[in-house]
Amino acid sequence: MARAEARYVRVSPQKARLVVDMIRGQKAGDAVNALRVVNKRIAPAVEKVLHSAIANAKAKATDVDVDNLIVSRAYVNEGPRMKRVRPAPMGRAYRYQRRMAHIVVEVAEKGKGKE
Protein backbone atom coordinates (compact mmCIF):
# COMPACT_ATOMS: atom_id res chain seq x y z
CA MET A 1 0.00 0.00 0.00
CA ALA A 2 1.25 3.45 -0.90
CA ARG A 3 -0.24 6.84 -0.23
CA ALA A 4 0.05 10.42 -1.38
CA GLU A 5 -1.36 13.59 0.11
CA ALA A 6 -1.95 17.12 -1.12
CA ARG A 7 -2.33 19.59 1.72
CA TYR A 8 -3.77 23.10 1.80
CA VAL A 9 -5.54 22.84 -1.56
CA ARG A 10 -7.67 25.94 -2.11
CA VAL A 11 -11.02 24.26 -2.64
CA SER A 12 -13.95 23.50 -0.40
CA PRO A 13 -13.70 19.98 1.05
CA GLN A 14 -17.33 19.37 0.12
CA LYS A 15 -16.57 20.04 -3.55
CA ALA A 16 -13.41 17.92 -3.48
CA ARG A 17 -15.31 14.99 -1.93
CA LEU A 18 -17.62 14.86 -4.96
CA VAL A 19 -14.63 13.98 -7.15
CA VAL A 20 -12.79 11.77 -4.65
CA ASP A 21 -15.91 9.68 -3.94
CA MET A 22 -16.08 8.93 -7.66
CA ILE A 23 -12.67 7.18 -7.82
CA ARG A 24 -12.70 5.26 -4.53
CA GLY A 25 -12.48 1.50 -5.13
CA GLN A 26 -11.69 1.78 -8.85
CA LYS A 27 -8.65 0.42 -10.63
CA ALA A 28 -5.92 3.07 -10.79
CA GLY A 29 -5.97 3.29 -14.60
CA ASP A 30 -9.75 3.64 -14.69
CA ALA A 31 -9.60 6.32 -11.99
CA VAL A 32 -7.08 8.36 -14.01
CA ASN A 33 -9.31 8.15 -17.09
CA ALA A 34 -12.36 9.17 -15.06
CA LEU A 35 -10.55 12.19 -13.62
CA ARG A 36 -9.49 13.33 -17.09
CA VAL A 37 -13.08 13.59 -18.32
CA VAL A 38 -14.87 14.90 -15.22
CA ASN A 39 -15.78 18.58 -15.47
CA LYS A 40 -14.68 19.81 -12.03
CA ARG A 41 -11.95 22.33 -11.21
CA ILE A 42 -10.40 20.07 -8.56
CA ALA A 43 -10.09 17.01 -10.83
CA PRO A 44 -6.54 17.82 -12.09
CA ALA A 45 -5.30 18.19 -8.50
CA VAL A 46 -6.83 14.84 -7.50
CA GLU A 47 -5.30 13.26 -10.61
CA LYS A 48 -1.89 14.62 -9.62
CA VAL A 49 -2.23 13.09 -6.14
CA LEU A 50 -3.27 9.76 -7.69
CA HIS A 51 -0.23 9.77 -10.01
CA SER A 52 1.96 10.52 -7.01
CA ALA A 53 0.48 7.58 -5.07
CA ILE A 54 1.12 5.27 -8.04
CA ALA A 55 4.72 6.50 -8.26
CA ASN A 56 5.14 5.97 -4.51
CA ALA A 57 3.89 2.38 -4.92
CA LYS A 58 6.48 1.79 -7.67
CA ALA A 59 9.25 3.27 -5.52
CA LYS A 60 8.22 1.31 -2.42
CA ALA A 61 8.41 -2.12 -4.04
CA THR A 62 9.97 -3.18 -7.32
CA ASP A 63 7.56 -6.06 -7.95
CA VAL A 64 4.41 -3.88 -8.04
CA ASP A 65 2.13 -4.46 -11.02
CA VAL A 66 0.73 -1.02 -11.87
CA ASP A 67 -2.16 -2.53 -13.84
CA ASN A 68 -3.23 -4.39 -10.70
CA LEU A 69 -3.39 -1.32 -8.42
CA ILE A 70 -6.70 -0.10 -7.04
CA VAL A 71 -7.62 3.05 -5.13
CA SER A 72 -8.04 1.40 -1.73
CA ARG A 73 -8.72 4.59 0.25
CA ALA A 74 -9.39 8.15 -0.84
CA TYR A 75 -10.69 10.88 1.40
CA VAL A 76 -10.71 14.64 1.91
CA ASN A 77 -10.17 16.35 5.26
CA GLU A 78 -10.85 19.97 6.05
CA GLY A 79 -7.82 22.24 6.27
CA PRO A 80 -7.56 25.62 7.96
CA ARG A 81 -9.97 28.35 6.98
CA MET A 82 -8.89 31.79 5.84
CA LYS A 83 -11.08 34.45 7.39
CA ARG A 84 -11.83 37.33 5.06
CA VAL A 85 -13.90 40.53 5.24
CA ARG A 86 -16.24 41.81 2.55
CA PRO A 87 -17.49 45.40 2.61
CA ALA A 88 -21.19 45.71 3.36
CA PRO A 89 -23.70 48.56 3.19
CA MET A 90 -23.65 51.42 5.70
CA GLY A 91 -20.00 50.97 6.67
CA ARG A 92 -20.44 47.46 7.94
CA ALA A 93 -18.36 44.39 7.08
CA TYR A 94 -19.42 40.81 6.43
CA ARG A 95 -17.02 38.02 7.36
CA TYR A 96 -16.66 34.95 5.18
CA GLN A 97 -14.36 31.95 5.16
CA ARG A 98 -12.27 30.59 2.31
CA ARG A 99 -11.90 26.90 2.90
CA MET A 100 -8.97 24.59 2.27
CA ALA A 101 -8.78 20.82 1.92
CA HIS A 102 -6.27 18.04 2.48
CA ILE A 103 -6.65 15.32 -0.20
CA VAL A 104 -5.36 11.79 0.57
CA VAL A 105 -5.24 8.90 -1.93
CA GLU A 106 -3.99 5.41 -1.08
CA VAL A 107 -3.41 2.67 -3.65
CA ALA A 108 -2.88 -1.03 -3.02
CA GLU A 109 -2.53 -4.14 -5.12
CA LYS A 110 -5.74 -6.07 -5.63
CA GLY A 111 -6.04 -8.67 -2.91
CA LYS A 112 -3.61 -6.91 -0.58
CA GLY A 113 -4.22 -4.16 2.00
CA LYS A 114 -7.55 -2.51 2.74
CA GLU A 115 -10.23 -2.72 0.06
Backbone bond lengths (Angstrom), bond angles and torsions (degrees), N, CA, C in turn:
res aa  C-N    CA-C-N  psi(-1)  N-CA   C-N-CA  omega(-1)  CA-C   N-CA-C  phi
1 M - - - 1.447 - - 1.520 109.12 -
2 A 1.322 115.39 134.72 1.462 120.74 177.14 1.518 108.22 -131.57
3 R 1.323 115.09 151.81 1.457 118.57 -177.98 1.513 110.88 -135.38
4 A 1.321 114.85 158.25 1.459 122.02 174.48 1.518 107.14 -141.91
5 E 1.324 115.03 151.84 1.458 120.35 -174.89 1.521 109.76 -141.20
6 A 1.312 115.95 136.37 1.462 121.80 171.92 1.521 106.76 -114.27
7 R 1.311 115.96 121.56 1.463 119.84 -176.37 1.524 110.53 -108.39
8 Y 1.314 115.27 152.42 1.464 123.68 176.49 1.527 112.59 59.34
9 V 1.319 116.63 42.27 1.462 121.21 176.92 1.525 107.64 -80.71
10 R 1.324 117.09 130.30 1.457 121.97 -174.14 1.525 111.11 -80.34
11 V 1.307 115.75 72.93 1.457 122.03 175.80 1.521 106.85 -152.10
12 S 1.297 116.41 151.53 1.451 120.76 177.29 1.531 109.26 -65.82
13 P 1.331 118.19 134.95 1.464 119.93 178.47 1.526 112.74 -58.23
14 Q 1.316 116.62 -34.32 1.465 120.51 179.14 1.523 111.10 -61.84
15 K 1.316 117.28 -40.11 1.466 121.39 179.66 1.527 110.85 -72.22
16 A 1.335 116.41 -36.99 1.463 119.67 179.63 1.521 110.78 -68.65
17 R 1.334 117.35 -34.04 1.466 120.67 -179.20 1.523 111.73 -64.19
18 L 1.329 117.54 -30.94 1.462 120.36 178.18 1.518 111.00 -58.41
19 V 1.336 116.65 -39.66 1.465 121.58 -178.50 1.527 110.51 -80.10
20 V 1.322 117.31 -42.80 1.459 121.40 -176.49 1.534 110.77 -66.15
21 D 1.337 117.09 -37.45 1.466 120.35 178.64 1.525 111.51 -62.06
22 M 1.327 115.66 -27.44 1.456 121.32 -177.03 1.541 112.11 -69.87
23 I 1.344 117.49 -32.24 1.470 120.02 -174.10 1.523 113.61 -97.95
24 R 1.313 118.03 -11.78 1.466 121.12 -176.38 1.526 110.31 -60.96
25 G 1.340 116.96 128.43 1.454 122.07 177.97 1.520 114.79 87.65
26 Q 1.321 118.26 -7.20 1.467 121.01 -179.46 1.522 110.79 -83.86
27 K 1.324 115.68 163.28 1.457 120.16 171.01 1.538 107.39 -67.46
28 A 1.316 116.71 149.32 1.462 121.09 -174.37 1.527 111.59 -60.12
29 G 1.329 117.68 -42.38 1.461 120.96 179.73 1.517 112.23 -64.59
30 D 1.339 116.27 -41.33 1.463 120.45 177.90 1.523 111.06 -66.07
31 A 1.331 116.76 -36.59 1.462 121.02 179.62 1.527 111.05 -65.66
32 V 1.341 116.78 -40.17 1.469 120.38 178.23 1.530 109.86 -63.41
33 N 1.325 116.83 -43.92 1.469 120.35 178.82 1.526 111.48 -63.39
34 A 1.320 116.91 -39.54 1.461 120.61 179.46 1.524 110.98 -65.29
35 L 1.334 116.59 -39.43 1.466 119.85 -179.71 1.524 112.34 -69.96
36 R 1.330 116.81 -26.76 1.468 119.35 178.84 1.524 112.54 -70.44
37 V 1.330 117.11 -29.22 1.463 119.67 -175.31 1.523 113.86 -100.42
38 V 1.329 118.18 -14.41 1.463 119.35 -178.45 1.529 109.78 -71.77
39 N 1.327 115.66 141.33 1.460 121.06 -173.72 1.533 110.49 -98.85
40 K 1.319 116.27 65.13 1.462 122.17 177.37 1.521 108.34 -131.54
41 R 1.325 116.39 144.81 1.465 121.50 -176.32 1.528 112.42 -65.46
42 I 1.323 117.53 -28.66 1.455 121.38 -176.42 1.527 112.75 -84.08
43 A 1.318 118.28 -12.69 1.466 122.06 -175.11 1.534 113.43 -55.80
44 P 1.348 120.17 -44.58 1.477 118.68 178.15 1.532 113.23 -61.50
45 A 1.315 117.82 -34.68 1.467 120.38 178.70 1.525 110.81 -68.81
46 V 1.329 117.15 -40.29 1.464 120.55 177.88 1.525 109.78 -66.68
47 E 1.332 116.60 -38.29 1.467 120.59 177.93 1.532 110.77 -62.86
48 K 1.324 116.31 -39.57 1.461 120.76 178.79 1.532 110.80 -63.71
49 V 1.323 116.82 -40.74 1.467 120.91 177.81 1.529 110.10 -65.38
50 L 1.332 116.85 -40.51 1.465 120.82 178.70 1.527 111.20 -63.34
51 H 1.330 117.22 -43.75 1.468 120.78 177.22 1.530 110.46 -61.14
52 S 1.318 116.08 -39.27 1.461 120.17 178.85 1.531 111.11 -65.07
53 A 1.327 117.46 -39.88 1.466 120.75 178.11 1.528 110.95 -65.02
54 I 1.331 116.45 -39.00 1.471 120.36 177.60 1.528 110.24 -64.84
55 A 1.328 116.62 -42.67 1.466 120.58 178.00 1.525 110.89 -64.69
56 N 1.322 117.50 -37.68 1.467 120.92 177.57 1.532 110.78 -64.73
57 A 1.343 116.51 -36.72 1.463 120.03 177.70 1.527 110.50 -65.34
58 K 1.340 116.52 -40.22 1.472 119.93 177.97 1.524 110.74 -64.76
59 A 1.331 116.79 -40.85 1.457 120.75 -177.80 1.530 111.64 -71.76
60 K 1.316 116.69 -30.70 1.462 120.94 -176.49 1.520 111.84 -71.29
61 A 1.331 116.88 -40.87 1.458 121.11 -179.07 1.528 109.09 -140.17
62 T 1.306 116.06 137.42 1.465 119.91 -176.71 1.524 112.51 -79.31
63 D 1.319 117.98 -20.63 1.464 120.65 -175.96 1.533 112.66 -94.52
64 V 1.326 118.06 19.93 1.464 121.51 -178.55 1.531 109.80 -77.90
65 D 1.326 115.30 129.62 1.461 121.13 174.55 1.523 107.89 -93.21
66 V 1.327 116.39 110.30 1.464 121.57 -174.85 1.530 110.94 -63.27
67 D 1.326 117.20 -33.71 1.465 120.37 -179.91 1.527 112.04 -69.47
68 N 1.316 116.69 -15.04 1.460 121.28 -177.52 1.526 112.38 -100.16
69 L 1.336 118.05 2.28 1.463 121.59 -178.18 1.526 110.90 -78.89
70 I 1.320 115.29 142.21 1.467 120.66 173.39 1.534 108.34 -126.51
71 V 1.321 115.44 157.84 1.465 121.30 176.22 1.532 106.04 -81.44
72 S 1.335 115.52 96.85 1.462 119.58 -174.71 1.521 111.84 -75.33
73 R 1.324 117.02 -40.95 1.468 121.39 177.74 1.519 108.29 -139.37
74 A 1.313 115.71 140.71 1.463 121.45 174.58 1.518 106.96 -152.55
75 Y 1.318 115.36 124.32 1.459 118.59 -178.70 1.521 110.27 -150.56
76 V 1.330 114.79 164.61 1.460 122.25 -178.80 1.522 107.94 -126.93
77 N 1.318 116.49 125.75 1.460 122.05 174.86 1.521 109.42 -106.65
78 E 1.307 115.37 157.16 1.459 120.01 179.27 1.521 109.49 -81.57
79 G 1.324 115.73 134.89 1.456 121.83 176.04 1.512 109.67 -95.20
80 P 1.324 117.17 -167.64 1.463 119.57 177.73 1.528 111.13 -69.16
81 R 1.296 115.47 156.98 1.464 120.29 178.80 1.517 109.31 -106.47
82 M 1.326 115.57 138.69 1.460 120.31 174.90 1.526 107.64 -93.42
83 K 1.312 116.07 121.82 1.459 119.79 178.90 1.522 109.21 -86.98
84 R 1.311 115.65 129.40 1.459 121.29 -178.41 1.524 109.26 -128.90
85 V 1.341 115.95 162.16 1.460 122.14 -179.43 1.514 108.96 -122.98
86 R 1.327 115.07 132.93 1.467 120.95 177.97 1.524 108.11 -115.10
87 P 1.315 118.13 132.09 1.469 119.65 178.40 1.527 111.21 -60.68
88 A 1.306 115.31 142.84 1.461 121.97 -178.70 1.527 108.77 -128.44
89 P 1.321 117.01 167.81 1.470 119.28 -179.07 1.529 113.07 -61.63
90 M 1.303 115.60 154.50 1.464 124.62 174.90 1.527 112.23 60.77
91 G 1.315 117.63 37.36 1.452 121.99 174.80 1.514 115.40 75.06
92 R 1.300 116.94 7.67 1.453 119.65 179.85 1.527 110.65 -86.29
93 A 1.329 115.48 175.95 1.469 120.52 178.18 1.523 108.49 -139.62
94 Y 1.308 115.97 136.34 1.465 122.00 175.98 1.519 108.26 -102.78
95 R 1.325 116.67 133.02 1.467 120.58 176.65 1.517 109.28 -92.87
96 Y 1.319 115.56 142.29 1.460 120.69 172.94 1.514 108.41 -141.87
97 Q 1.326 115.63 164.64 1.457 120.96 -174.75 1.521 110.15 -120.58
98 R 1.325 115.34 132.12 1.461 120.84 174.11 1.520 106.13 -99.56
99 R 1.306 115.62 119.40 1.451 120.62 -171.56 1.531 112.18 -90.14
100 M 1.331 114.20 154.97 1.460 121.39 176.06 1.529 108.49 -128.18
101 A 1.327 115.20 158.94 1.460 120.06 -177.77 1.528 110.02 -133.73
102 H 1.331 114.16 151.99 1.460 122.22 170.81 1.528 106.40 -111.74
103 I 1.340 117.30 119.73 1.462 122.25 -176.79 1.528 108.83 -104.69
104 V 1.341 116.61 127.21 1.467 122.01 -179.14 1.527 108.76 -123.89
105 V 1.338 116.02 130.18 1.467 121.84 177.01 1.524 107.80 -129.06
106 E 1.336 115.91 129.29 1.463 121.24 176.74 1.519 108.81 -120.19
107 V 1.327 116.01 134.62 1.465 121.22 176.93 1.519 108.89 -117.44
108 A 1.315 115.66 148.26 1.465 121.97 177.95 1.506 108.17 -145.68
109 E 1.335 115.64 157.21 1.463 119.44 175.96 1.515 109.48 -72.89
110 K 1.303 115.64 145.04 1.467 121.16 -179.11 1.513 108.65 -58.34
111 G 1.325 116.26 129.09 1.453 120.81 -179.52 1.511 114.16 92.42
112 K 1.328 117.60 -9.29 1.455 121.87 178.03 1.517 109.15 -120.78
113 G 1.321 117.97 152.08 1.469 122.29 176.02 1.520 111.94 71.14
114 K 1.337 114.39 -164.83 1.463 120.57 -177.98 1.523 109.30 -83.17
115 E 1.326 115.50 136.58 1.474 120.04 178.32 1.494 110.36 -128.12
